[in-house]
Amino acid sequence: MCLITFAFNTHPEYRFILTANRDEFYARPTRPANWWEDHPEIFGGRDLLAMGTWMGINKNGRFAAVTNYRDIKNIKSDAKTRGDLPTDFLLSTDSPEAYALKVREKRDKYNGFNLIVLDEEMAYTGSHSEDSYQLGFGIYGLSNALLDTPWPKVEKAKSAFECLIQKKFKLEDLISLIDDTETAADGLLPDTGLDYEREKALSAMCIRTPDYGTCCSTAIRIDYEGNVEFMEKSYSVGDRMENTVNCQFKIAQ
């Protein structure tokens, strides 16, 4: 998952709103969002290589998502899979802040990551963050640097997101918002150690390269009554067919 924009406790109808793009090598096998066979209380996509997830939600309302932190000079060949970080939260009973603190203590076992977790409260932690902390109400953006790092696509997504949720909107509108392949101007490109062509291509909200890009987009709304709406659109890339998944449920008390 490489671009997430979300609002927490800022909307009069929805306590949580999210739109996100997952970017990955097309050859990596994944399963579209669904209820998991081994943990039927979890709904989300599945990485079939390491059996973790980039994003998921539990019937009890616990939600988690992870993005990679781009740190190409410090890749560990023996690192644990980052996809376990959301899964473990979804299956735990820790508060978001307590779980974030636990993750921080073992962050060196993983390659660079960012993690957001939600229950009644919300928290953020990451491999390169100076601290783990509870999130207050607001609108946030996350890509492959720290939370709210002002990369062009993060700022663009947050601005469009804030405008969209001020009026009546559908999940499809959240998906369309980040289906944007425009790349950033050269002078605004971040310097993350990639060559110019790769940095340019990855500056778009929706990435399209021959071997790597946006594989799916997700939109989520949770209202103050505990009603969850989840939409995932998978794109026709590599050998994957385009597919849209919709799920609605009420959080179990």
Backbone as CSV, one residue per row, in Angstrom:
resi,resn,N_x,N_y,N_z,CA_x,CA_y,CA_z,C_x,C_y,C_z
1,MET,0.858,-1.180,0.000,0.000,0.000,0.000,0.890,1.225,0.000
2,CYS,0.640,2.111,-0.964,1.597,3.201,-1.108,0.996,4.585,-1.114
3,LEU,-0.304,4.713,-1.007,-0.914,6.022,-0.845,-2.216,5.856,-0.074
4,ILE,-2.310,6.518,1.060,-3.514,6.471,1.885,-3.877,7.888,2.293
5,THR,-5.139,8.236,2.127,-5.663,9.489,2.643,-6.880,9.142,3.487
6,PHE,-6.948,9.694,4.706,-8.054,9.320,5.576,-8.450,10.462,6.493
7,ALA,-9.706,10.423,6.900,-10.259,11.392,7.842,-10.742,10.638,9.068
8,PHE,-10.378,11.142,10.234,-10.763,10.504,11.495,-11.517,11.512,12.357
9,ASN,-12.781,11.199,12.624,-13.630,12.013,13.503,-13.724,13.482,13.069
10,THR,-13.815,13.696,11.765,-13.951,15.074,11.265,-15.235,15.291,10.484
11,HIS,-15.944,14.209,10.164,-17.121,14.299,9.299,-18.385,14.140,10.132
12,PRO,-19.461,14.859,9.822,-20.673,14.775,10.646,-21.378,13.428,10.590
13,GLU,-21.146,12.638,9.528,-21.826,11.346,9.375,-20.900,10.153,9.557
14,TYR,-19.635,10.306,9.171,-18.704,9.174,9.182,-17.525,9.454,10.109
15,ARG,-17.275,8.523,11.034,-16.150,8.705,11.955,-14.819,8.376,11.291
16,PHE,-14.876,7.577,10.226,-13.647,7.201,9.520,-13.953,7.092,8.037
17,ILE,-13.139,7.767,7.234,-13.239,7.704,5.777,-11.834,7.499,5.236
18,LEU,-11.698,6.608,4.264,-10.362,6.309,3.727,-10.445,6.050,2.234
19,THR,-9.423,6.492,1.530,-9.192,6.063,0.158,-7.712,5.735,0.025
20,ALA,-7.392,4.682,-0.714,-6.007,4.202,-0.745,-5.701,3.462,-2.034
21,ASN,-4.456,3.574,-2.464,-3.927,2.782,-3.572,-2.860,1.836,-3.060
22,ARG,-2.916,0.601,-3.502,-1.857,-0.362,-3.202,-0.978,-0.521,-4.435
23,ASP,0.308,-0.257,-4.272,1.274,-0.386,-5.360,2.175,-1.582,-5.085
24,GLU,2.407,-2.384,-6.127,3.184,-3.602,-5.930,3.693,-4.085,-7.282
25,PHE,4.681,-4.968,-7.250,5.100,-5.653,-8.469,3.949,-6.554,-8.922
26,TYR,3.633,-6.480,-10.205,2.484,-7.227,-10.715,2.634,-8.733,-10.536
27,ALA,3.869,-9.200,-10.503,4.103,-10.638,-10.416,3.819,-11.202,-9.021
28,ARG,3.701,-10.333,-8.007,3.468,-10.844,-6.648,2.029,-11.323,-6.528
29,PRO,1.841,-12.582,-6.134,0.477,-13.128,-6.091,-0.325,-12.594,-4.912
30,THR,-1.549,-12.173,-5.181,-2.432,-11.659,-4.136,-3.846,-12.147,-4.379
31,ARG,-4.665,-12.036,-3.328,-6.077,-12.378,-3.425,-6.896,-11.117,-3.140
32,PRO,-7.912,-10.843,-3.968,-8.750,-9.664,-3.708,-9.410,-9.728,-2.340
33,ALA,-9.894,-8.602,-1.879,-10.536,-8.519,-0.568,-11.687,-9.512,-0.451
34,ASN,-11.724,-10.189,0.696,-12.775,-11.163,0.983,-12.665,-11.526,2.455
35,TRP,-13.632,-12.281,2.957,-13.516,-12.831,4.311,-12.502,-13.962,4.286
36,TRP,-11.587,-13.971,5.227,-10.509,-14.953,5.227,-11.011,-16.309,5.711
37,GLU,-10.512,-17.361,5.091,-10.914,-18.718,5.489,-10.351,-19.089,6.853
38,ASP,-9.102,-18.704,7.125,-8.478,-19.087,8.388,-8.859,-18.156,9.536
39,HIS,-9.282,-16.934,9.218,-9.750,-15.987,10.225,-11.002,-15.312,9.671
40,PRO,-12.157,-15.984,9.760,-13.370,-15.495,9.101,-13.904,-14.183,9.630
41,GLU,-13.314,-13.677,10.697,-13.722,-12.378,11.214,-13.005,-11.221,10.518
42,ILE,-12.040,-11.532,9.662,-11.252,-10.505,8.966,-11.686,-10.401,7.516
43,PHE,-11.852,-9.164,7.059,-12.129,-8.884,5.649,-10.992,-8.029,5.112
44,GLY,-10.403,-8.465,4.000,-9.315,-7.700,3.401,-8.638,-8.486,2.310
45,GLY,-7.726,-7.845,1.617,-6.926,-8.535,0.621,-5.883,-9.413,1.290
46,ARG,-5.247,-10.260,0.517,-4.264,-11.190,1.082,-3.055,-11.299,0.156
47,ASP,-1.888,-11.154,0.733,-0.645,-11.409,0.021,-0.398,-12.905,0.076
48,LEU,-0.457,-13.580,-1.064,-0.355,-15.035,-1.081,1.080,-15.538,-0.979
49,LEU,2.042,-14.626,-1.019,3.433,-15.041,-0.864,3.791,-15.192,0.610
50,ALA,3.422,-14.212,1.430,3.747,-14.260,2.856,2.510,-14.415,3.738
51,MET,1.302,-14.393,3.114,0.017,-14.605,3.794,-0.346,-13.502,4.786
52,GLY,0.240,-12.322,4.599,-0.169,-11.171,5.391,-1.138,-10.315,4.599
53,THR,-1.312,-9.081,5.018,-2.186,-8.166,4.294,-1.623,-6.754,4.340
54,TRP,-2.047,-5.935,3.400,-1.703,-4.523,3.392,-2.796,-3.699,4.076
55,MET,-3.996,-4.275,4.157,-5.106,-3.556,4.754,-6.225,-4.537,5.071
56,GLY,-6.837,-4.379,6.246,-7.948,-5.249,6.592,-8.776,-4.682,7.720
57,ILE,-9.954,-5.259,7.903,-10.852,-4.834,8.965,-11.492,-6.058,9.593
58,ASN,-11.668,-6.007,10.900,-12.284,-7.088,11.659,-13.762,-6.780,11.860
59,LYS,-14.582,-7.810,12.024,-16.008,-7.613,12.290,-16.247,-6.764,13.530
60,ASN,-15.261,-6.751,14.444,-15.409,-5.955,15.662,-15.010,-4.489,15.469
61,GLY,-14.644,-4.118,14.226,-14.341,-2.735,13.913,-12.871,-2.373,13.917
62,ARG,-12.002,-3.294,14.299,-10.572,-3.006,14.275,-10.082,-2.969,12.829
63,PHE,-9.314,-1.934,12.520,-8.826,-1.716,11.163,-7.323,-1.454,11.219
64,ALA,-6.613,-1.897,10.182,-5.170,-1.641,10.112,-4.722,-1.594,8.660
65,ALA,-3.684,-0.782,8.410,-3.099,-0.707,7.078,-1.613,-0.393,7.210
66,VAL,-0.838,-0.897,6.268,0.602,-0.695,6.286,1.063,-0.195,4.925
67,THR,2.072,0.680,4.917,2.763,1.061,3.693,4.250,0.811,3.897
68,ASN,4.960,0.628,2.811,6.415,0.549,2.886,6.988,1.944,3.082
69,TYR,8.077,2.033,3.840,8.870,3.265,3.908,10.024,3.085,2.942
70,ARG,10.170,3.994,1.987,11.181,3.835,0.945,12.565,4.138,1.499
71,ASP,13.331,3.092,1.700,14.685,3.191,2.260,15.541,2.141,1.555
72,ILE,15.810,2.377,0.277,16.390,1.341,-0.574,17.828,0.996,-0.218
73,LYS,18.483,1.842,0.573,19.869,1.561,0.950,19.968,0.636,2.159
74,ASN,18.849,0.369,2.804,18.881,-0.434,4.033,17.884,-1.589,3.996
75,ILE,17.835,-2.292,2.867,16.932,-3.433,2.736,17.539,-4.654,3.419
76,LYS,16.761,-5.278,4.300,17.221,-6.489,4.993,16.692,-7.725,4.259
77,SER,17.582,-8.615,3.896,17.158,-9.822,3.175,16.437,-10.811,4.085
78,ASP,16.676,-10.704,5.398,16.081,-11.649,6.341,14.964,-11.009,7.176
79,ALA,14.421,-9.904,6.702,13.397,-9.188,7.475,12.100,-9.986,7.551
80,LYS,11.363,-9.771,8.640,10.032,-10.356,8.776,9.077,-9.641,7.829
81,THR,8.005,-10.318,7.436,7.056,-9.718,6.513,6.248,-8.615,7.189
82,ARG,6.183,-7.474,6.532,5.438,-6.337,7.075,3.937,-6.594,7.071
83,GLY,3.491,-7.536,6.251,2.070,-7.848,6.185,1.521,-8.465,7.454
84,ASP,2.410,-8.916,8.352,1.949,-9.442,9.644,1.518,-8.332,10.591
85,LEU,2.012,-7.127,10.375,1.728,-6.040,11.310,0.233,-5.692,11.345
86,PRO,-0.440,-5.505,10.206,-1.892,-5.306,10.271,-2.635,-6.525,10.786
87,THR,-2.230,-7.705,10.318,-2.925,-8.928,10.725,-2.889,-9.118,12.228
88,ASP,-1.732,-8.937,12.820,-1.593,-9.148,14.260,-2.452,-8.168,15.047
89,PHE,-2.579,-6.932,14.561,-3.457,-5.986,15.253,-4.910,-6.416,15.151
90,LEU,-5.321,-6.847,13.971,-6.715,-7.253,13.770,-7.103,-8.418,14.678
91,LEU,-6.132,-9.229,15.044,-6.396,-10.402,15.880,-6.129,-10.150,17.359
92,SER,-5.596,-8.977,17.685,-5.237,-8.698,19.071,-6.366,-7.980,19.796
93,THR,-6.149,-7.751,21.083,-7.081,-6.955,21.885,-6.414,-5.690,22.414
94,ASP,-5.181,-5.430,21.987,-4.467,-4.222,22.427,-5.153,-2.971,21.892
95,SER,-5.088,-1.898,22.647,-5.538,-0.621,22.134,-4.621,-0.211,20.992
96,PRO,-5.072,0.665,20.083,-4.187,1.107,19.004,-2.857,1.669,19.495
97,GLU,-2.895,2.491,20.528,-1.656,3.095,21.028,-0.735,2.038,21.639
98,ALA,-1.314,1.101,22.399,-0.502,0.054,23.022,0.123,-0.845,21.963
99,TYR,-0.641,-1.165,20.933,-0.103,-2.013,19.868,1.011,-1.288,19.118
100,ALA,0.803,0.002,18.839,1.834,0.773,18.149,3.133,0.792,18.935
101,LEU,3.032,0.901,20.240,4.231,0.893,21.083,4.930,-0.463,21.033
102,LYS,4.159,-1.549,21.007,4.759,-2.883,20.897,5.491,-3.043,19.569
103,VAL,4.859,-2.569,18.509,5.489,-2.653,17.189,6.782,-1.860,17.159
104,ARG,6.769,-0.698,17.776,7.964,0.138,17.786,9.147,-0.582,18.421
105,GLU,8.885,-1.394,19.436,9.961,-2.105,20.137,10.633,-3.159,19.259
106,LYS,9.917,-3.630,18.240,10.484,-4.674,17.368,10.628,-4.201,15.923
107,ARG,10.645,-2.904,15.693,10.633,-2.363,14.336,11.880,-2.724,13.542
108,ASP,13.000,-2.987,14.227,14.240,-3.310,13.529,14.195,-4.668,12.832
109,LYS,13.180,-5.461,13.137,13.061,-6.782,12.511,12.439,-6.706,11.118
110,TYR,11.963,-5.508,10.736,11.253,-5.336,9.469,11.998,-4.342,8.576
111,ASN,11.752,-4.450,7.284,12.164,-3.375,6.399,11.240,-2.184,6.633
112,GLY,11.612,-1.027,6.088,10.907,0.200,6.399,9.395,0.115,6.214
113,PHE,8.655,0.661,7.178,7.190,0.580,7.122,6.553,1.762,7.839
114,ASN,5.289,1.978,7.528,4.379,2.838,8.275,3.141,2.020,8.595
115,LEU,2.576,2.241,9.768,1.417,1.457,10.192,0.391,2.374,10.839
116,ILE,-0.872,2.268,10.383,-1.972,2.950,11.061,-2.946,1.890,11.572
117,VAL,-3.451,2.086,12.791,-4.363,1.132,13.410,-5.523,1.898,14.047
118,LEU,-6.701,1.301,13.948,-7.924,1.960,14.393,-8.799,1.004,15.174
119,ASP,-9.312,1.476,16.295,-10.383,0.822,17.029,-11.302,1.957,17.468
120,GLU,-11.513,2.139,18.751,-12.230,3.335,19.193,-11.344,4.576,18.980
121,GLU,-10.056,4.380,19.160,-9.072,5.425,18.911,-8.227,5.023,17.714
122,MET,-7.242,5.867,17.397,-6.398,5.590,16.244,-4.958,5.922,16.582
123,ALA,-4.014,5.158,16.016,-2.594,5.390,16.295,-1.756,5.157,15.050
124,TYR,-0.566,5.728,15.078,0.400,5.604,13.981,1.771,5.259,14.551
125,THR,2.483,4.412,13.830,3.884,4.167,14.136,4.599,3.822,12.842
126,GLY,5.918,3.823,12.897,6.681,3.490,11.703,8.129,3.215,12.033
127,SER,8.797,2.565,11.117,10.194,2.199,11.329,11.092,3.420,11.446
128,HIS,10.707,4.527,10.820,11.548,5.715,10.815,10.938,6.878,11.602
129,SER,9.823,6.621,12.268,9.193,7.661,13.070,9.922,7.811,14.404
130,GLU,10.044,9.034,14.889,10.708,9.252,16.167,9.887,8.721,17.329
131,ASP,8.594,8.521,17.106,7.739,8.056,18.189,6.527,7.346,17.605
132,SER,5.789,6.651,18.463,4.487,6.104,18.134,3.474,6.938,18.889
133,TYR,2.359,7.252,18.261,1.454,8.159,18.948,0.011,7.991,18.499
134,GLN,-0.876,8.406,19.371,-2.305,8.400,19.100,-2.633,9.565,18.172
135,LEU,-3.523,9.330,17.228,-3.912,10.365,16.286,-5.164,11.080,16.774
136,GLY,-5.152,12.395,16.679,-6.338,13.177,16.985,-7.225,13.292,15.759
137,PHE,-8.334,14.008,15.890,-9.215,14.176,14.740,-8.482,14.971,13.667
138,GLY,-8.777,14.663,12.404,-8.124,15.385,11.329,-8.114,14.595,10.037
139,ILE,-7.499,15.186,9.025,-7.314,14.563,7.720,-5.823,14.338,7.530
140,TYR,-5.463,13.125,7.144,-4.057,12.724,7.077,-3.733,12.132,5.706
141,GLY,-2.453,12.158,5.371,-1.975,11.537,4.150,-0.713,10.728,4.426
142,LEU,-0.610,9.583,3.773,0.521,8.684,4.019,0.923,8.011,2.717
143,SER,2.228,8.027,2.442,2.745,7.290,1.302,3.941,6.476,1.772
144,ASN,5.091,6.685,1.153,6.264,5.876,1.498,7.316,6.679,2.248
145,ALA,6.870,7.695,2.952,7.684,8.450,3.897,6.850,8.562,5.165
146,LEU,7.218,9.437,6.081,6.475,9.564,7.333,5.070,10.125,7.097
147,LEU,4.188,9.916,8.060,2.833,10.426,7.989,2.849,11.924,7.707
148,ASP,2.048,12.324,6.725,1.890,13.731,6.329,3.155,14.368,5.767
149,THR,4.129,13.573,5.339,5.253,14.134,4.589,4.695,14.748,3.304
150,PRO,5.021,16.000,3.009,4.352,16.703,1.906,4.863,16.347,0.512
151,TRP,4.861,15.072,0.177,5.131,14.691,-1.198,4.012,15.231,-2.076
152,PRO,4.282,15.550,-3.344,3.237,16.103,-4.208,1.967,15.265,-4.273
153,LYS,2.096,13.947,-4.414,0.877,13.146,-4.535,0.108,13.075,-3.219
154,VAL,0.803,13.160,-2.098,0.127,13.170,-0.802,-0.660,14.466,-0.631
155,GLU,-0.022,15.588,-0.936,-0.686,16.884,-0.817,-1.858,16.995,-1.789
156,LYS,-1.670,16.490,-2.985,-2.729,16.530,-3.991,-3.915,15.671,-3.564
157,ALA,-3.627,14.489,-3.069,-4.695,13.587,-2.630,-5.449,14.161,-1.440
158,LYS,-4.730,14.702,-0.466,-5.377,15.273,0.716,-6.284,16.445,0.347
159,SER,-5.815,17.301,-0.545,-6.596,18.460,-0.941,-7.886,18.041,-1.649
160,ALA,-7.768,17.104,-2.595,-8.944,16.632,-3.321,-9.895,15.876,-2.395
161,PHE,-9.338,15.115,-1.475,-10.118,14.339,-0.508,-10.926,15.274,0.393
162,GLU,-10.272,16.310,0.906,-10.948,17.247,1.800,-12.115,17.935,1.095
163,CYS,-11.926,18.308,-0.170,-13.005,18.925,-0.935,-14.148,17.948,-1.170
164,LEU,-13.800,16.708,-1.499,-14.823,15.707,-1.817,-15.735,15.411,-0.640
165,ILE,-15.157,15.217,0.549,-15.978,14.774,1.677,-16.789,15.913,2.305
166,GLN,-16.640,17.112,1.781,-17.465,18.224,2.258,-18.842,18.241,1.602
167,LYS,-19.018,17.364,0.614,-20.313,17.261,-0.057,-20.738,15.791,-0.063
168,LYS,-21.899,15.521,-0.587,-22.379,14.136,-0.653,-21.482,13.348,-1.603
169,PHE,-21.022,12.195,-1.165,-20.093,11.409,-1.980,-20.364,9.920,-1.835
170,LYS,-19.931,9.166,-2.838,-20.046,7.715,-2.858,-18.658,7.095,-2.737
171,LEU,-18.625,5.803,-2.449,-17.342,5.105,-2.421,-16.658,5.187,-3.784
172,GLU,-17.450,5.119,-4.849,-16.881,5.218,-6.191,-16.153,6.545,-6.390
173,ASP,-16.649,7.600,-5.755,-15.993,8.902,-5.874,-14.624,8.888,-5.204
174,LEU,-14.517,8.178,-4.082,-13.230,8.065,-3.391,-12.223,7.299,-4.248
175,ILE,-12.706,6.254,-4.935,-11.834,5.484,-5.822,-11.368,6.356,-6.992
176,SER,-12.315,7.080,-7.597,-11.989,7.917,-8.752,-10.989,9.007,-8.383
177,LEU,-11.068,9.488,-7.158,-10.204,10.575,-6.710,-8.727,10.234,-6.856
178,ILE,-8.364,8.990,-6.580,-6.945,8.625,-6.627,-6.581,7.832,-7.882
179,ASP,-7.506,7.764,-8.845,-7.210,7.153,-10.144,-6.633,8.235,-11.050
180,ASP,-5.494,8.753,-10.653,-4.871,9.912,-11.285,-3.427,9.559,-11.610
181,THR,-3.105,9.481,-12.895,-1.770,9.048,-13.328,-0.831,10.211,-13.633
182,GLU,-1.254,11.436,-13.344,-0.381,12.592,-13.590,0.824,12.550,-12.649
183,THR,2.014,12.715,-13.201,3.225,12.717,-12.388,3.547,14.140,-11.927
184,ALA,4.371,14.233,-10.889,4.735,15.534,-10.328,5.746,16.251,-11.213
185,ALA,5.746,17.564,-11.109,6.749,18.361,-11.827,8.142,17.998,-11.319
186,ASP,9.133,18.078,-12.197,10.492,17.666,-11.846,11.002,18.362,-10.590
187,GLY,10.713,19.645,-10.453,11.221,20.391,-9.312,10.594,20.016,-7.990
188,LEU,9.514,19.236,-8.032,8.813,18.832,-6.805,9.061,17.376,-6.429
189,LEU,9.826,16.668,-7.254,10.054,15.252,-6.988,10.846,15.057,-5.690
190,PRO,10.433,14.098,-4.859,11.250,13.779,-3.683,12.528,13.067,-4.108
191,ASP,13.519,13.082,-3.254,14.780,12.386,-3.531,14.870,11.211,-2.581
192,THR,14.500,10.031,-3.067,14.487,8.850,-2.203,15.528,7.819,-2.617
193,GLY,16.444,8.227,-3.502,17.507,7.318,-3.909,17.239,6.569,-5.196
194,LEU,16.056,6.775,-5.796,15.738,6.132,-7.063,16.294,6.945,-8.222
195,ASP,16.433,6.323,-9.395,16.833,7.090,-10.569,15.673,7.989,-10.998
196,TYR,15.968,8.951,-11.839,14.965,9.963,-12.211,13.698,9.333,-12.792
197,GLU,13.841,8.397,-13.721,12.679,7.813,-14.384,11.758,7.116,-13.382
198,ARG,12.350,6.390,-12.434,11.547,5.673,-11.442,10.910,6.656,-10.460
199,GLU,11.680,7.646,-10.033,11.139,8.646,-9.112,9.960,9.383,-9.752
200,LYS,10.099,9.702,-11.019,9.044,10.397,-11.751,7.797,9.524,-11.838
201,ALA,7.954,8.281,-12.226,6.809,7.382,-12.383,6.076,7.166,-11.059
202,LEU,6.844,7.056,-9.967,6.239,6.779,-8.658,5.652,8.021,-8.000
203,SER,5.801,9.175,-8.638,5.245,10.397,-8.066,3.750,10.549,-8.349
204,ALA,3.202,9.701,-9.211,1.773,9.761,-9.525,0.963,9.102,-8.405
205,MET,-0.257,9.546,-8.216,-1.142,8.875,-7.259,-1.421,7.456,-7.708
206,CYS,-1.702,7.289,-8.998,-1.947,5.962,-9.576,-0.790,5.654,-10.509
207,ILE,-0.012,4.641,-10.177,1.247,4.359,-10.864,1.051,3.315,-11.960
208,ARG,1.652,3.575,-13.097,1.621,2.628,-14.208,3.014,2.499,-14.815
209,THR,3.697,1.389,-14.559,4.954,1.071,-15.234,4.819,-0.361,-15.743
210,PRO,5.742,-0.828,-16.567,5.591,-2.175,-17.140,5.539,-3.296,-16.110
211,ASP,6.261,-3.172,-14.993,6.345,-4.287,-14.055,5.819,-3.975,-12.658
212,TYR,5.501,-2.712,-12.400,5.126,-2.285,-11.056,4.105,-1.166,-11.160
213,GLY,3.149,-1.168,-10.237,2.182,-0.077,-10.251,1.026,-0.309,-9.304
214,THR,-0.010,0.498,-9.466,-1.189,0.424,-8.617,-2.011,-0.797,-9.012
215,CYS,-2.083,-1.746,-8.096,-2.804,-2.997,-8.354,-4.261,-2.916,-7.929
216,CYS,-4.541,-2.121,-6.887,-5.923,-1.983,-6.449,-6.111,-0.687,-5.683
217,SER,-7.355,-0.232,-5.651,-7.749,0.943,-4.877,-8.840,0.526,-3.900
218,THR,-8.844,1.172,-2.731,-9.806,0.829,-1.684,-10.462,2.093,-1.159
219,ALA,-11.764,2.002,-0.878,-12.502,3.082,-0.232,-13.288,2.497,0.933
220,ILE,-13.257,3.191,2.064,-13.937,2.719,3.273,-14.656,3.884,3.933
221,ARG,-15.869,3.624,4.429,-16.588,4.570,5.278,-17.128,3.806,6.491
222,ILE,-16.971,4.386,7.665,-17.550,3.834,8.898,-18.319,4.964,9.573
223,ASP,-19.622,4.788,9.750,-20.393,5.855,10.369,-20.398,5.725,11.888
224,TYR,-21.060,6.661,12.557,-21.036,6.701,14.016,-21.940,5.642,14.649
225,GLU,-22.710,4.929,13.813,-23.542,3.829,14.293,-22.851,2.476,14.106
226,GLY,-21.640,2.494,13.540,-20.884,1.258,13.354,-21.154,0.539,12.048
227,ASN,-21.758,1.228,11.088,-21.984,0.633,9.773,-20.748,0.825,8.897
228,VAL,-20.266,-0.276,8.344,-19.042,-0.273,7.547,-19.379,-0.490,6.076
229,GLU,-18.780,0.317,5.207,-18.851,0.123,3.761,-17.417,0.014,3.249
230,PHE,-17.164,-1.011,2.457,-15.806,-1.302,1.984,-15.894,-1.616,0.496
231,MET,-15.117,-0.928,-0.301,-15.036,-1.204,-1.739,-13.577,-1.336,-2.140
232,GLU,-13.288,-2.372,-2.910,-11.951,-2.551,-3.470,-12.065,-2.757,-4.969
233,LYS,-11.313,-1.974,-5.716,-11.254,-2.131,-7.163,-9.863,-2.594,-7.547
234,SER,-9.777,-3.791,-8.121,-8.511,-4.314,-8.625,-8.416,-3.997,-10.109
235,TYR,-7.220,-3.668,-10.566,-7.043,-3.244,-11.945,-6.483,-4.360,-12.817
236,SER,-6.711,-4.237,-14.097,-6.199,-5.204,-15.061,-4.741,-4.887,-15.345
237,VAL,-3.857,-5.494,-14.545,-2.419,-5.298,-14.701,-1.748,-6.668,-14.627
238,GLY,-0.656,-6.815,-15.366,-0.006,-8.122,-15.379,-1.003,-9.166,-15.856
239,ASP,-1.140,-10.237,-15.084,-2.110,-11.278,-15.443,-3.377,-11.181,-14.594
240,ARG,-3.578,-10.047,-13.908,-4.760,-9.868,-13.080,-5.884,-9.239,-13.893
241,MET,-7.098,-9.709,-13.651,-8.271,-9.156,-14.303,-8.877,-8.068,-13.427
242,GLU,-9.516,-7.083,-14.057,-10.177,-6.036,-13.287,-11.345,-6.637,-12.513
243,ASN,-11.486,-6.190,-11.264,-12.506,-6.770,-10.393,-12.894,-5.751,-9.328
244,THR,-14.167,-5.691,-8.972,-14.619,-4.801,-7.916,-15.341,-5.611,-6.848
245,VAL,-14.961,-5.380,-5.605,-15.547,-6.080,-4.455,-16.232,-5.044,-3.560
246,ASN,-17.444,-5.352,-3.127,-18.175,-4.502,-2.193,-18.562,-5.324,-0.973
247,CYS,-18.434,-4.714,0.193,-18.813,-5.393,1.433,-19.429,-4.362,2.390
248,GLN,-20.515,-4.749,3.029,-21.153,-3.905,4.025,-21.487,-4.757,5.241
249,PHE,-21.244,-4.243,6.430,-21.616,-4.956,7.643,-21.685,-3.971,8.809
250,LYS,-22.302,-4.400,9.874,-22.375,-3.586,11.082,-21.400,-4.145,12.086
251,ILE,-20.618,-3.276,12.713,-19.610,-3.712,13.662,-20.265,-4.472,14.813
252,ALA,-19.717,-5.650,15.097,-20.232,-6.487,16.182,-19.831,-5.896,17.526
253,GLN,-20.757,-5.833,18.434,-20.485,-5.286,19.760,-19.980,-6.366,20.706
